[in-house]
Amino acid sequence: MVDNKGRKTSVILPVKRYQQLMEDIHDLAVVAERRDEEPMSLKANKRNTRVQQKQV
């Protein structure tokens, strides 16, 4: 959509596409929050997952 001066003011898109964009933005925010965290090895991740599953 454009205003009377031809400037872009808004867009129209399907709800599904909007939801995908919002999910992408959320994912990027999570990545930014975790940027300074220490990486975890796959082995450690699997171990933690098993421990958490046993606790449930």
N, CA, C and O atoms as a GROMACS GRO file, in nm:
protein
  224
    1MET      N    1   0.085  -0.116   0.000
    1MET     CA    2   0.000   0.000   0.000
    1MET      C    3   0.090   0.123   0.000
    1MET      O    4   0.199   0.123   0.058
    2VAL      N    5   0.044   0.228  -0.065
    2VAL     CA    6   0.118   0.354  -0.069
    2VAL      C    7   0.025   0.469  -0.031
    2VAL      O    8  -0.097   0.460  -0.045
    3ASP      N    9   0.087   0.577   0.018
    3ASP     CA   10   0.006   0.694   0.051
    3ASP      C   11  -0.012   0.780  -0.074
    3ASP      O   12   0.030   0.742  -0.183
    4ASN      N   13  -0.074   0.896  -0.058
    4ASN     CA   14  -0.103   0.981  -0.174
    4ASN      C   15   0.022   1.040  -0.238
    4ASN      O   16   0.015   1.095  -0.348
    5LYS      N   17   0.137   1.029  -0.170
    5LYS     CA   18   0.263   1.076  -0.229
    5LYS      C   19   0.344   0.962  -0.289
    5LYS      O   20   0.457   0.982  -0.335
    6GLY      N   21   0.286   0.844  -0.287
    6GLY     CA   22   0.354   0.728  -0.345
    6GLY      C   23   0.452   0.659  -0.252
    6GLY      O   24   0.527   0.571  -0.295
    7ARG      N   25   0.452   0.698  -0.125
    7ARG     CA   26   0.544   0.635  -0.029
    7ARG      C   27   0.482   0.505   0.023
    7ARG      O   28   0.362   0.498   0.050
    8LYS      N   29   0.566   0.404   0.036
    8LYS     CA   30   0.518   0.276   0.087
    8LYS      C   31   0.480   0.292   0.234
    8LYS      O   32   0.558   0.345   0.314
    9THR      N   33   0.360   0.248   0.270
    9THR     CA   34   0.312   0.265   0.407
    9THR      C   35   0.277   0.133   0.476
    9THR      O   36   0.284   0.125   0.598
   10SER      N   37   0.241   0.031   0.401
   10SER     CA   38   0.204  -0.097   0.462
   10SER      C   39   0.207  -0.206   0.356
   10SER      O   40   0.223  -0.180   0.237
   11VAL      N   41   0.191  -0.330   0.403
   11VAL     CA   42   0.187  -0.444   0.312
   11VAL      C   43   0.067  -0.531   0.345
   11VAL      O   44   0.014  -0.527   0.456
   12ILE      N   45   0.028  -0.609   0.248
   12ILE     CA   46  -0.078  -0.708   0.268
   12ILE      C   47  -0.015  -0.843   0.234
   12ILE      O   48   0.040  -0.862   0.126
   13LEU      N   49  -0.025  -0.936   0.328
   13LEU     CA   50   0.030  -1.068   0.303
   13LEU      C   51  -0.055  -1.172   0.374
   13LEU      O   52  -0.128  -1.140   0.468
   14PRO      N   53  -0.045  -1.297   0.330
   14PRO     CA   54  -0.124  -1.403   0.393
   14PRO      C   55  -0.085  -1.422   0.540
   14PRO      O   56   0.031  -1.401   0.577
   15VAL      N   57  -0.182  -1.461   0.621
   15VAL     CA   58  -0.158  -1.481   0.764
   15VAL      C   59  -0.047  -1.584   0.785
   15VAL      O   60   0.037  -1.566   0.873
   16LYS      N   61  -0.045  -1.690   0.708
   16LYS     CA   62   0.057  -1.794   0.723
   16LYS      C   63   0.197  -1.735   0.703
   16LYS      O   64   0.288  -1.767   0.779
   17ARG      N   65   0.214  -1.650   0.604
   17ARG     CA   66   0.344  -1.587   0.580
   17ARG      C   67   0.379  -1.494   0.695
   17ARG      O   68   0.495  -1.489   0.737
   18TYR      N   69   0.282  -1.421   0.747
   18TYR     CA   70   0.304  -1.332   0.861
   18TYR      C   71   0.351  -1.413   0.982
   18TYR      O   72   0.445  -1.373   1.051
   19GLN      N   73   0.286  -1.526   1.006
   19GLN     CA   74   0.325  -1.611   1.119
   19GLN      C   75   0.467  -1.664   1.102
   19GLN      O   76   0.542  -1.671   1.199
   20GLN      N   77   0.504  -1.700   0.980
   20GLN     CA   78   0.640  -1.746   0.953
   20GLN      C   79   0.741  -1.636   0.981
   20GLN      O   80   0.846  -1.661   1.041
   21LEU      N   81   0.710  -1.516   0.939
   21LEU     CA   82   0.800  -1.403   0.964
   21LEU      C   83   0.815  -1.376   1.113
   21LEU      O   84   0.925  -1.349   1.161
   22MET      N   85   0.704  -1.383   1.186
   22MET     CA   86   0.710  -1.360   1.330
   22MET      C   87   0.793  -1.469   1.400
   22MET      O   88   0.868  -1.440   1.493
   23GLU      N   89   0.780  -1.592   1.354
   23GLU     CA   90   0.860  -1.701   1.410
   23GLU      C   91   1.008  -1.679   1.381
   23GLU      O   92   1.093  -1.702   1.467
   24ASP      N   93   1.039  -1.635   1.260
   24ASP     CA   94   1.179  -1.606   1.224
   24ASP      C   95   1.236  -1.496   1.312
   24ASP      O   96   1.350  -1.505   1.357
   25ILE      N   97   1.158  -1.393   1.337
   25ILE     CA   98   1.203  -1.283   1.422
   25ILE      C   99   1.228  -1.334   1.564
   25ILE      O  100   1.328  -1.298   1.627
   26HIS      N  101   1.139  -1.418   1.613
   26HIS     CA  102   1.157  -1.476   1.747
   26HIS      C  103   1.284  -1.560   1.753
   26HIS      O  104   1.362  -1.549   1.848
   27ASP      N  105   1.306  -1.642   1.651
   27ASP     CA  106   1.427  -1.725   1.647
   27ASP      C  107   1.552  -1.640   1.649
   27ASP      O  108   1.648  -1.672   1.719
   28LEU      N  109   1.553  -1.531   1.574
   28LEU     CA  110   1.668  -1.441   1.573
   28LEU      C  111   1.690  -1.376   1.709
   28LEU      O  112   1.804  -1.355   1.751
   29ALA      N  113   1.582  -1.344   1.778
   29ALA     CA  114   1.594  -1.285   1.912
   29ALA      C  115   1.656  -1.385   2.009
   29ALA      O  116   1.738  -1.348   2.093
   30VAL      N  117   1.616  -1.511   1.999
   30VAL     CA  118   1.673  -1.615   2.085
   30VAL      C  119   1.822  -1.631   2.056
   30VAL      O  120   1.902  -1.644   2.149
   31VAL      N  121   1.859  -1.631   1.930
   31VAL     CA  122   2.001  -1.641   1.893
   31VAL      C  123   2.079  -1.525   1.953
   31VAL      O  124   2.188  -1.545   2.007
   32ALA      N  125   2.025  -1.405   1.944
   32ALA     CA  126   2.093  -1.287   1.998
   32ALA      C  127   2.109  -1.298   2.150
   32ALA      O  128   2.213  -1.261   2.204
   33GLU      N  129   2.007  -1.350   2.219
   33GLU     CA  130   2.014  -1.365   2.364
   33GLU      C  131   2.122  -1.466   2.405
   33GLU      O  132   2.186  -1.451   2.509
   34ARG      N  133   2.142  -1.566   2.323
   34ARG     CA  134   2.234  -1.675   2.358
   34ARG      C  135   2.373  -1.658   2.297
   34ARG      O  136   2.457  -1.747   2.308
   35ARG      N  137   2.397  -1.548   2.235
   35ARG     CA  138   2.522  -1.525   2.164
   35ARG      C  139   2.645  -1.546   2.252
   35ARG      O  140   2.745  -1.600   2.205
   36ASP      N  141   2.640  -1.504   2.378
   36ASP     CA  142   2.756  -1.511   2.465
   36ASP      C  143   2.763  -1.639   2.548
   36ASP      O  144   2.855  -1.656   2.628
   37GLU      N  145   2.669  -1.730   2.529
   37GLU     CA  146   2.672  -1.855   2.604
   37GLU      C  147   2.781  -1.947   2.548
   37GLU      O  148   2.816  -1.941   2.430
   38GLU      N  149   2.832  -2.031   2.636
   38GLU     CA  150   2.932  -2.129   2.593
   38GLU      C  151   2.863  -2.237   2.509
   38GLU      O  152   2.753  -2.280   2.542
   39PRO      N  153   2.926  -2.279   2.401
   39PRO     CA  154   2.867  -2.386   2.321
   39PRO      C  155   2.867  -2.518   2.398
   39PRO      O  156   2.951  -2.538   2.487
   40MET      N  157   2.774  -2.607   2.365
   40MET     CA  158   2.764  -2.736   2.431
   40MET      C  159   2.787  -2.845   2.327
   40MET      O  160   2.733  -2.839   2.217
   41SER      N  161   2.868  -2.944   2.362
   41SER     CA  162   2.893  -3.054   2.270
   41SER      C  163   2.766  -3.137   2.253
   41SER      O  164   2.677  -3.135   2.338
   42LEU      N  165   2.760  -3.210   2.143
   42LEU     CA  166   2.645  -3.297   2.118
   42LEU      C  167   2.634  -3.403   2.228
   42LEU      O  168   2.524  -3.435   2.273
   43LYS      N  169   2.748  -3.455   2.270
   43LYS     CA  170   2.749  -3.557   2.375
   43LYS      C  171   2.690  -3.501   2.505
   43LYS      O  172   2.608  -3.567   2.569
   44ALA      N  173   2.731  -3.382   2.544
   44ALA     CA  174   2.679  -3.320   2.666
   44ALA      C  175   2.530  -3.289   2.652
   44ALA      O  176   2.454  -3.305   2.747
   45ASN      N  177   2.490  -3.246   2.535
   45ASN     CA  178   2.349  -3.215   2.510
   45ASN      C  179   2.264  -3.341   2.524
   45ASN      O  180   2.157  -3.338   2.586
   46LYS      N  181   2.311  -3.452   2.467
   46LYS     CA  182   2.236  -3.578   2.478
   46LYS      C  183   2.227  -3.623   2.623
   46LYS      O  184   2.123  -3.670   2.668
   47ARG      N  185   2.337  -3.608   2.697
   47ARG     CA  186   2.339  -3.646   2.839
   47ARG      C  187   2.237  -3.563   2.916
   47ARG      O  188   2.160  -3.618   2.996
   48ASN      N  189   2.235  -3.433   2.894
   48ASN     CA  190   2.140  -3.345   2.963
   48ASN      C  191   1.996  -3.380   2.927
   48ASN      O  192   1.908  -3.375   3.013
   49THR      N  193   1.973  -3.414   2.802
   49THR     CA  194   1.839  -3.450   2.758
   49THR      C  195   1.792  -3.576   2.828
   49THR      O  196   1.677  -3.584   2.872
   50ARG      N  197   1.882  -3.676   2.840
   50ARG     CA  198   1.845  -3.800   2.908
   50ARG      C  199   1.812  -3.774   3.055
   50ARG      O  200   1.715  -3.829   3.107
   51VAL      N  201   1.891  -3.692   3.120
   51VAL     CA  202   1.868  -3.660   3.261
   51VAL      C  203   1.733  -3.591   3.278
   51VAL      O  204   1.658  -3.623   3.369
   52GLN      N  205   1.703  -3.497   3.190
   52GLN     CA  206   1.576  -3.424   3.198
   52GLN      C  207   1.458  -3.518   3.173
   52GLN      O  208   1.354  -3.504   3.238
   53GLN      N  209   1.473  -3.612   3.080
   53GLN     CA  210   1.364  -3.706   3.052
   53GLN      C  211   1.338  -3.798   3.170
   53GLN      O  212   1.223  -3.833   3.197
   54LYS      N  213   1.443  -3.836   3.242
   54LYS     CA  214   1.426  -3.923   3.359
   54LYS      C  215   1.356  -3.850   3.472
   54LYS      O  216   1.286  -3.912   3.553
   55GLN      N  217   1.373  -3.718   3.478
   55GLN     CA  218   1.313  -3.639   3.585
   55GLN      C  219   1.164  -3.618   3.564
   55GLN      O  220   1.092  -3.584   3.658
   56VAL      N  221   1.116  -3.639   3.444
   56VAL     CA  222   0.975  -3.616   3.413
   56VAL      C  223   0.891  -3.731   3.449
   56VAL      O  224   0.769  -3.728   3.429
   0.00000   0.00000   0.00000
